[in-house]
Amino acid sequence: MDTSAENLVVAEGVSHHFGAGETLTQILFDITIHIPPGQLVIMTGPSGSGKTTLLTLMGALRSGQKGVLRVLNNDVIGLDDAGLTELRRNVGFIFQLHNLIESLTAIDNVMMSTHLHRGQSAEAHERGVALLERLGLGHRIHHKPAALSGGQRQRVAVARALINSPRLILADEPTAALDRESSLEVVSLLQEHISRSGSSCLMVTHDNRVIDKADRLVSMVDGRIVSDIMVHEQVRICEMLSKIDFFSQMGTDQLSHVAEKMQVRKFHQGDVLIRQGDVGEEFYLMGDGEVDVRRADAGDAVVATLGAGHYFGERALITGEKRNATIVARGPGMAYALDKASFEAALASVPSLQEQLKRNYFARH
């Protein structure tokens, strides 16, 4: 896994528990997730699966116990109270409960966050007013929380989280109290902030109305991450798979399951992705770049060049024979790889397809 500083969050093998002895309860189990800049990551899962606990660890609201957790290039596990406080200054929080100060107006609640940084300024005040106006609260900026609805209070909390342009935003059910229009407006504002500033947002939600806005979907069950999908990438893979004969008979759900199992394989000029004579273990679908197909019986000459949308490696998986060509990268690029077990399971999901393919390939041999 890449643990470079470009990632805003690097979590590897993170585990966490509450209590001790007979009352010890494990909440998180071996969590590994990296969040680079520029992503709206939506995390879903049943209540009690550990989502909020993971958010509090990433937000330095509590110290970690086991594993590697780096947030904004700071090691969170083992960090002292002063270090945790300093890290929190650079994270934007949107809590499930808005946590507004009842004695302050909407704009004053938003401006409270600026005290943690440079202090208030005319420019910051203008930003605060603009954020509240964008969220439909321009006529309520001088109202205190008691005079605001639950949804309006939550929108104030969103503005408060964004006022300092944080590089990382952690949101726990930020749209739960909002109607559809307001929910979509909040998500649009988060997307704009991410695009403009290069930040990222990890949002825990059960709100199906906003899930399709995610760049990435992460699912947690019983303290474990059970899936982590780049949404736009999955759509792209499904579209390419649907154009391949032996996947074209699959429905959208089946293609999505296949796409979830495909792993990114980056390559550089001269890299050998498949070597002739080796046992076949993976099927490849080209994403970007080009590769040359070389065959020993042709004097190791290039017999074909494959680009985006092309595929290779399926013959050895279908027939059981060894690789019949060598695949060499012409330059930098990327392919999606599907392991043998997943490939065979995908073919087996379409009745009689695997047997038809075997007959076709053996007939050509």
N, C-alpha and C positions, 0 to 999 in steps of 0.2 A: 504494500500500500504506500502511496505517496504521502509523506509527512512533511513536505516542504512548507515554508512560511507563507506560501500563497494561499493556503487554506485558512479560512477564518476560524474554523473549528476542526480539530483533529482529536477524535476519540478512538482509542484502541484498547480492547479488552477491559472496558470500564464495568465494574461491578459495584453494587451498593446495597447496604442492608440497614435496617432499623432494629434497635433493641440489642440484647446480648443474652448469651446462654440459652435457656429454654424459650425465651421470648424473642430470640433472633428471627427476623423475617427478611429473607432475601427479596429485594425489589428489582434490581437490575442484574442481568447476567451477560457478561462478556460482550458489552455493546461496542461495536465498531462502526463509526460513521465519519466521513470527511465532508465538510461544507466549504466549497470554494466561494469566491466572490461572485455575485451576480445571479443568485438562485433564490427563488421562492420555494422553500421546502415545506410541504404539508405532511404532518405526521398524524396518522389515524390509528385507531385501535380501541378495544373495549375499555370501559372504565376500570381503573385498578391495574392497568398493564404497565405502569411505570413512566408514562409520557411526561407528566408534570415533574416527577422526581428528576428525570433527565434534564429537563429545562432548568430546574433550579441549580443543578450542578454546572451546566454550561453558563448560567448567568452569575456564577460565583455567589449565590445566595446561601450555599453551604459548601463545606470542603469535601472533596472526593476522598474515596477510601482505597480503591484498587484500580490499577490500569494506568493508561496514559490519557490525559485530557489537557489539551492545549487550546486556549481560547484567545484570539487576537494576539498570538505569539506569547502567551503567558501560561506557565504550568499551573493548573488549578489544584491538582492533587498535592496536598502538603502545603499549600499557600496559607500564610498567616492571615489574621483578621485584617490587618492594614492593607495587605496585598489584595485580598478579596474585595475590600471597599474600593480601592483604586480601580480595579478591573471593572467593577459595576458602573463606574462613571462613564465607561465607553460602550455600554450595552443599553439598548432601548427595550424597555419592558412594557408589555401590554398584558395585564393580569386578567384572569377570568372575573374577579371582582375588581372593579375599577380603582379602588383605593384612593379616591379623591379626598382632599382636605375640605371638610364641610364648611369651614369658615371663609374659604376663598372662592372667588368667582371663577368661571371657566377659564378665562385668560390668565388669571393669577395661578391657577393650578398648573396650566401649561408652562408658565414661566418659572415655576418652582424648579424645574429640571435644569434651568440655566444657572442656578446658584451653584450647582455641582461643578461647573466649568468656569467660564470667564466672568460670570455674573451677568445681570441683565444689561441689555443695550437696546437702543432704538431699533437697530436692525433685527435683533432677536425678537423684539416685540412685534415688529411687522410680520416676521415669519410666523409667529404664533397666531396672529389674527388671520393671516392668509390660510393657515392650516385649518382653523376652525371654520372659516368661510367655505373652504373647499369641502368640508364635511357637513355642510348645511347648518352650521351653528352661528353664522354671522350675526343673527338677531338675538343670540343668547350669550354672547361672550361675557357680559357683565352679570349673568345670573349665577347664583350659587347652586351647588349640587341638589339641594332640597327642592329647588324650583325646576329641575331638569328630570326628564324621564330616564328610565334605565338605559335605553338605547343612546340617548343624548350624553349621558355620563360616560358611557363606554367610548363614544367618539371623542370626548375630551381626553380620555386616557390615551387614545391613539395619537392625537396631536401632541400630547405630552411626551410620548415615546419618540416622536420624530423630530422634535424641535432642535435637538443638538446634532442632527444628521449622523446618528450612530452607524458604525460599520456592521454591527450585528444587532438584529431585532429578534427578540424572543416573545412570542405571542401565545397565550394560553386561552383558547376559545374566544378570540377577539370579536367574533360576529354572532355569538350565541344570543345576545339580547337585541339584535338588529333585524329589521325587515330586509327583504331581498334587495331592494334598491340601495339601502345604506350599506349592506354587507358587501355588495359589489363595488361600491364607491370606496370603502375602506381597502379592499384588496387592490383596486386600481391605484390608489394612493401609495400603497406599499410597493407595488410593481414599479411605479414611476420613481420612487425613492431609490429602489434597487438599481434601476437602469441608470439613473443620474449619478449616483454616488459609488457604484460598484460594491455596495453592501450586500448582505443576504439576510433573509428572514426565515426562521424556523417557527412554523405555526402549528400548534396542536389544535385540531378541530374535529368535530363530528358533523360539520355543516356541509352537506352534499352540494349546496348551491355554489360553493366556491372551489370545490376540489378540482374542477377542470381548469382552473386558473394556475395551477401549480406547474413549476418547471420539473418538480421531482416529488414523487410520492413515497413516503416511508411508512411501513406498517409495523406496529409493535403489538405483541401478544405475550402475556405472562412474563414481562420483563425482558423480552428478547426481540430484536429486530428480525422480522420474518420475511420482509421484502423491501427492496430499495430500488425504485424504478425512475429513470429519466423519462418523463411523459412524452416529450416531443421525439425523443430518440426511439421510444417504443413504437410510436405511430409510424415513424419512418421505417423501422424494421418490418413491421406488419405489412406496410405497403409493398416493400421489396419482396417479402416472402410470398405474398399473394400472387406475384407474377411468375413464381417458379412452379413448374408443373406438379411436382409431388407435394407441394404445400397448398396449391390453389383450391383443392377440394375442402380445405378446412374453413370453419366458420370464424368469425371475429374473435370469439372467446378462446378458441383453440389456438389461433395465431398469437393472441396476446400471451397465453401461457408459454408458448415457444419463445417469444420475444423476451419475456422476463428471464429466461434461462441463458440467453446469449450474453457472452462476455466480450468486452472490448479488447482487441489486440492491436496495439500500436506497433508500427514497424518503420524501419529506416532503410535507405538505399543499401542493397546487398543482403539484407536479412533473408534467411531461408525460412519460409513458413511451412513448407512441406518438402520432404526429401524422398525422391523416388526409391522404392524398395522398403520404406519404413511401414510399420503397421499403422493403419488408419485409426486415429483416436478422436478427431474433431472434424466437423463440417464448418466451412468458412463462407461468409457472405461479405462481399466487399462494401465498405462504407465510403472511404475516400482514398485517393491515390490510385496507383496502377501496379500490377505485378506481371511478371513474365512467366509463361509456362514453358519449361524446358524438358526435353525427353532424351534419354540416353540413346535410344534407337535412332534418333535423328542427329546424332553427334553432339548432343547437348545444346542443339540449336533452339532458338525461341520459336515455338510452334503457334503461340497465341499470346495475346496481351489482354488482361482482364482489368476492368475498371469498376466504378461504382455500380452496384446492383447485380454484378456477376457473382458467381459462386463456384466453389470447388471443394473437393475432398469427399463428396457424397458417394462416389463409386465404391471406394474402399469400405465405407461403412455399410453400404447396401449389400455388396457381394461377399465381403469378408476377405477379399484379396488385398495384397499390399499396394501401396501408393504406386501409380503408374506414371507419375511425372514429378518434377521438382518445381516448386513455385518460389520465385525470387522477386523481392521488392525492387521496383525501378527507382523508387524515391520514397520520401516519407509518406505515410498514409495510415489507414486504420481499417480493420476488418472486425466483424462480429463472429465469434466462434461459439459453436454448440457442441458440447461433449457427446460422446458416442451414446451413452445411456439416454440422454435427453432426446437425441436425434431419433433413436429407435422407438422411444416412447411416443414421440410426435407422429411418426409414421404409423405406429400401431393403433393410434387413435382414429384412423380412417380405415374402415373395414376393407380388407383385401388389397389395400394399396401397396403395402410392403411386398406382398407376393407378386403383384403385377410388375413392380419395379425390378425385382430380382430376375423375373423372366426376361424382361426387356434388356437388362444389362448382360445377362448370361448369353442371350441370343446374339449380342454384338461381339462377344468375346471370341 
